[in-house]
Amino acid sequence: MNLEVVKNYYGKVLKSSEDLKTSACCDGGSVPAHLEPLLANVHEEVRAKYYGCGIVVPAALEGRRVLDLGSGSGRDVYLVAQLVGPVGEVVGVDMTDEQLATAETHIDWHMRQFGHERRNVRFLKGYIEKLDELGLEPASFDVVVSNCVINLSIDKPAVLRGAFDLLKPGGELHFADVYCDRRLSDSVRADPVLYGECLGGALYWNDFLPLAKRAGFLDPRLVTSRPLDIKNEAIKRKLGQAQFFSATYRLFKLDGLETACEDYGQAVVYRGSVAEEPDAFALDGHHLIERGKVFPVCGNTWCMLADTRFAPHFDFIGDFGTHYGIFPGCGTSIPFATTAAASPSKSSSGCC
């Protein structure tokens, strides 16, 4: 597959989200309540040409600098622009002329709608595989977002490495994408419609995790996920038994993260001060931290809260002085026999 096929699909074949043949490039319909009035502020043409599969608007963005990879018509850029406020900035990158034209046409309209005296958004034409060619300063963004675009890339490792390089220490890549339960055949990956519908380029989920770690994101956290129901019969026949999922991950650029959840006896207390999440803070699908409650955490989770933009919203208990082993319930357990009876009494071979 080549990028010209993708550019043609999103620039010429699709005129609006009504032209999609599957629901893979749709966000599932539900928008968080706090985003509904912000979405209403986005121009109808921009919304009509939106092809995302999730919500990539993390909390605590005021005053931050955000980069959107594959920004398309600009829907997520304009959503985030309202949250970063007039002192923040959002930069969108896309390779498709038609989508960029839609996004740029409505910049001033949105600034008036938001009540901003100056532009806090801009759009760049370029390839997300070649972010180093766009003149963006390394380590200059607090957050990088992307919505159902990385699956379309022909060089996914380059996208992840580029995002890592552009993030500040403690920054976050927060993105939604399509994944598969298996590695797809060459015929599926070469089909232009399947690729354009965000299916042919979908990563096998267990290939994504080591890919992210090699790029420097050592502990990917799954935020939300849902199965995709492919209703188009012709497309279903091409896909066979492969199952697809829309999933949102958050990946932090943090030194010192470990390969497993290690227990140092630490805990945090959420202050309830993130505007979008006053009662409980959702770090990921396994960490919903209620306001005011002492919440035990592993060392990695501690770092994701203490060494990022979330630090002012928490009180921290403990340190890394004493290690107590693997954190209970993290999916990893000690591999050794815990009773004498569980060990074989006689070796059955000469292998160690």
C-alpha positions in Angstrom: 0.0 0.0 0.0 1.2 3.5 -0.7 0.2 6.9 0.6 -1.3 8.1 -2.7 -4.0 5.5 -2.3 -4.8 6.9 1.2 -4.7 10.5 0.0 -7.1 9.6 -2.9 -9.5 7.9 -0.6 -9.7 10.7 1.9 -9.3 13.5 -0.6 -11.5 12.4 -3.4 -13.5 9.2 -2.7 -14.9 10.3 0.6 -16.9 13.6 0.6 -18.3 13.1 4.1 -18.6 10.5 6.9 -21.8 9.3 5.1 -19.6 7.8 2.4 -17.8 5.4 4.7 -18.6 1.7 4.0 -18.0 0.5 7.6 -18.1 1.9 11.1 -14.4 1.5 11.7 -13.7 5.2 11.1 -16.5 6.3 13.4 -16.2 7.2 17.1 -19.1 5.1 18.4 -21.5 7.9 18.7 -21.2 8.9 22.4 -19.4 12.2 23.3 -18.5 13.0 26.9 -20.9 15.5 28.3 -18.2 18.2 28.9 -17.3 18.0 25.2 -20.8 18.4 23.8 -20.9 22.2 24.0 -17.4 22.4 22.5 -18.3 20.1 19.6 -21.3 22.4 18.9 -18.8 25.2 18.4 -17.1 23.4 15.5 -18.2 24.3 12.0 -20.6 21.8 10.4 -18.4 21.2 7.4 -15.5 20.3 9.6 -17.7 17.9 11.5 -19.1 16.3 8.4 -15.7 15.4 7.1 -14.5 13.8 10.4 -13.3 10.2 10.2 -12.1 9.4 13.7 -12.7 6.2 15.7 -12.5 7.5 19.3 -12.3 10.5 21.6 -8.7 11.8 21.8 -9.2 14.8 24.1 -7.4 14.0 27.4 -7.9 16.1 30.5 -5.9 19.0 31.9 -4.9 20.7 28.6 -5.2 24.4 29.6 -2.2 26.4 28.4 -0.7 23.3 26.8 0.9 22.8 23.4 -0.8 19.9 21.4 0.1 18.3 18.1 -2.6 16.4 16.1 -1.2 13.7 13.7 -3.4 13.3 10.7 -5.7 16.2 11.7 -7.9 15.9 8.6 -10.7 18.5 8.5 -9.6 19.8 11.9 -12.4 18.6 14.1 -10.2 17.4 17.0 -7.9 20.5 16.5 -10.8 22.8 17.1 -12.1 20.8 20.0 -8.7 20.9 21.7 -8.2 24.6 20.8 -11.0 25.4 23.2 -9.5 23.5 26.0 -5.9 24.8 25.7 -7.3 28.3 25.6 -5.9 31.4 24.1 -2.4 30.9 25.6 -2.1 27.3 24.4 -1.6 26.1 20.8 -2.7 23.3 18.7 -0.9 22.2 15.5 -2.5 19.9 13.0 -0.5 17.8 10.5 -2.1 16.2 7.4 -1.0 15.2 3.9 -4.4 15.6 2.1 -4.9 18.9 0.3 -8.7 18.6 0.4 -8.9 18.0 4.1 -6.3 20.8 4.9 -8.4 23.2 2.8 -11.5 22.5 4.8 -9.6 22.9 8.1 -7.8 26.2 7.1 -10.9 27.8 5.5 -12.6 27.9 8.9 -9.8 29.1 11.2 -11.0 32.7 11.6 -14.6 31.5 12.0 -13.6 29.3 14.9 -11.5 32.0 16.6 -14.6 34.3 16.6 -16.7 31.4 17.8 -14.3 30.8 20.7 -13.8 34.4 21.5 -10.0 34.2 20.9 -8.3 37.5 19.9 -5.5 35.6 18.2 -5.2 32.3 16.3 -4.2 29.4 18.6 -4.3 26.8 15.8 -2.3 26.2 12.7 -2.1 23.4 10.1 0.9 22.0 8.3 1.0 19.9 5.2 3.2 16.9 5.7 3.6 13.2 6.4 3.3 11.9 10.0 6.1 9.4 9.1 8.4 12.4 8.5 7.7 14.8 11.4 11.3 15.8 11.5 10.9 17.5 8.1 8.2 20.0 9.4 10.4 22.4 11.3 8.9 21.5 14.6 11.2 21.8 17.6 12.0 18.6 19.4 10.6 18.1 22.9 8.2 21.1 22.4 4.8 19.5 22.8 3.0 18.6 26.0 0.5 16.2 24.2 0.4 14.5 20.8 -3.0 13.2 19.7 -4.1 11.1 16.7 -7.5 9.7 15.8 -7.7 6.6 13.6 -4.8 7.6 11.4 -1.7 5.6 12.5 -3.3 2.5 11.1 -3.1 4.2 7.7 0.6 4.9 7.9 3.0 2.8 5.9 5.8 3.2 8.5 4.2 3.0 11.9 7.5 2.8 13.9 8.6 6.1 12.3 5.3 7.7 13.5 5.8 6.6 17.1 9.5 7.6 17.1 8.6 11.0 15.7 5.9 11.6 18.3 8.3 10.5 21.1 11.0 13.0 19.9 8.5 15.9 19.7 7.1 15.3 23.2 8.5 17.1 26.2 9.7 14.8 29.1 6.5 13.7 30.8 4.5 14.4 27.7 1.8 12.1 26.4 0.8 10.4 23.1 -3.0 10.0 23.4 -4.5 8.3 20.4 -7.4 6.1 19.1 -6.9 3.5 16.4 -8.1 0.2 15.0 -6.5 -3.1 15.9 -6.9 -6.7 14.9 -6.9 -10.0 16.7 -4.4 -11.4 14.2 -1.8 -10.4 11.6 -3.6 -9.7 8.3 -2.9 -11.4 5.0 -1.1 -9.5 2.2 -4.3 -9.5 0.1 -6.3 -7.7 2.8 -3.5 -5.2 3.4 -3.3 -4.5 -0.3 -7.0 -3.8 -0.8 -7.4 0.0 -1.2 -11.0 0.0 0.2 -10.1 -2.1 3.2 -7.0 0.1 3.8 -9.0 3.3 3.4 -11.6 2.1 5.8 -8.9 1.7 8.5 -9.0 -2.1 8.4 -6.3 -3.2 6.0 -3.6 -1.3 7.9 -4.8 -2.3 11.4 -2.0 -3.7 13.6 -2.2 -7.0 15.4 -2.6 -5.8 19.0 0.3 -7.9 20.3 2.6 -6.4 17.6 1.7 -2.8 18.7 2.8 -3.2 22.3 6.5 -4.1 21.6 6.4 -1.5 18.8 5.5 1.2 21.2 8.1 0.1 23.7 10.8 0.2 21.1 9.9 3.8 20.3 10.5 4.7 24.0 6.9 4.4 25.4 7.7 1.7 27.9 4.3 1.1 29.5 1.4 1.6 27.1 -1.9 2.1 29.0 -5.3 1.1 27.4 -7.9 3.7 28.1 -11.0 2.4 26.3 -11.8 -0.2 23.7 -14.8 -1.6 21.8 -15.3 -4.3 19.2 -16.1 -3.2 15.7 -19.2 -4.7 14.0 -18.5 -4.9 10.2 -21.9 -5.0 8.6 -20.9 -4.7 4.9 -21.2 -8.2 3.6 -18.7 -7.8 0.8 -16.1 -6.5 3.2 -16.8 -9.2 5.8 -16.1 -11.9 3.2 -12.8 -10.3 2.4 -11.8 -10.1 6.1 -12.7 -13.7 6.9 -12.7 -14.5 10.7 -10.5 -11.5 11.6 -11.9 -9.4 14.5 -11.3 -5.7 14.8 -11.4 -3.3 17.7 -11.3 0.4 18.3 -9.0 1.3 21.2 -7.6 4.4 22.8 -4.1 4.3 24.4 -2.1 6.8 26.3 1.7 6.5 26.1 3.9 8.6 28.3 7.4 9.8 27.6 9.0 9.0 31.0 12.5 7.9 31.9 12.7 5.0 34.4 9.5 3.2 33.7 9.8 -0.5 34.4 8.7 -3.4 32.3 6.2 -4.6 34.9 4.1 -3.0 37.7 6.4 -3.0 40.7 5.2 -2.4 44.3 7.0 0.2 46.4 4.3 0.7 48.9 3.2 4.0 47.3 -0.2 5.6 47.1 -1.8 8.7 45.8 -4.8 10.9 46.8 -6.7 12.7 44.0 -7.6 16.3 44.9 -10.5 16.5 42.5 -9.1 19.5 40.8 -9.1 18.4 37.1 -12.1 20.3 35.8 -13.3 17.5 33.5 -13.1 14.9 36.2 -14.1 16.4 39.6 -15.2 13.2 41.3 -12.8 10.6 40.0 -9.7 10.7 37.7 -9.5 8.0 35.0 -5.8 7.3 34.2 -6.7 4.3 32.1 -9.1 1.4 32.0 -7.8 -0.1 35.3 -7.2 3.1 37.3 -10.3 5.1 38.3 -9.0 7.2 41.3 -11.8 8.6 43.5 -11.3 12.1 45.0 -10.0 12.0 48.5 -9.4 8.3 48.7 -5.9 6.8 49.4 -5.3 4.8 46.2 -2.3 2.3 46.2 -0.3 2.5 42.9 2.7 0.7 41.3 5.9 2.6 40.6 5.0 3.2 36.9 1.5 4.7 37.8 3.2 6.9 40.4 5.5 8.3 37.7 2.6 8.9 35.3 1.0 11.1 37.9 4.0 12.6 39.6 6.2 13.4 36.6 3.5 14.7 34.2 1.0 17.6 33.9 -1.2 15.8 36.4 1.2 16.3 39.4 -0.6 19.4 40.9 -3.8 17.4 41.1 -2.5 14.7 43.5 -0.9 14.2 46.9 1.8 11.5 46.9 2.5 9.0 49.7 5.7 7.1 49.9 8.8 6.8 47.7 10.9 4.3 45.9 13.0 3.4 48.9 11.7 -0.1 49.5 10.6 -2.7 46.9 7.9 -5.2 47.8 7.9 -7.3 44.6 5.4 -7.3 41.8 2.3 -5.2 42.3 -0.7 -7.4 43.2 -3.3 -7.9 40.4 -1.2 -6.4 37.6 -1.5 -9.5 35.4 2.0 -10.8 36.3 2.8 -13.1 39.2 5.8 -14.8 40.6 6.7 -17.8 38.3 8.1 -20.1 41.0 6.5 -22.9 43.0 5.1 -21.7 46.3 5.0 -25.1 48.0 7.4 -27.9 48.2 4.9 -30.3 46.7 4.7 -28.2 43.6 8.3 -29.0 42.7 9.3 -32.2 41.0 11.2 -34.6 43.3 13.4 -35.9 40.5 14.7 -34.3 37.4 13.3 -35.9 34.2 16.1 -34.7 32.0 19.6 -33.2 32.1 18.4 -29.8 31.1 18.8 -27.0 33.7 
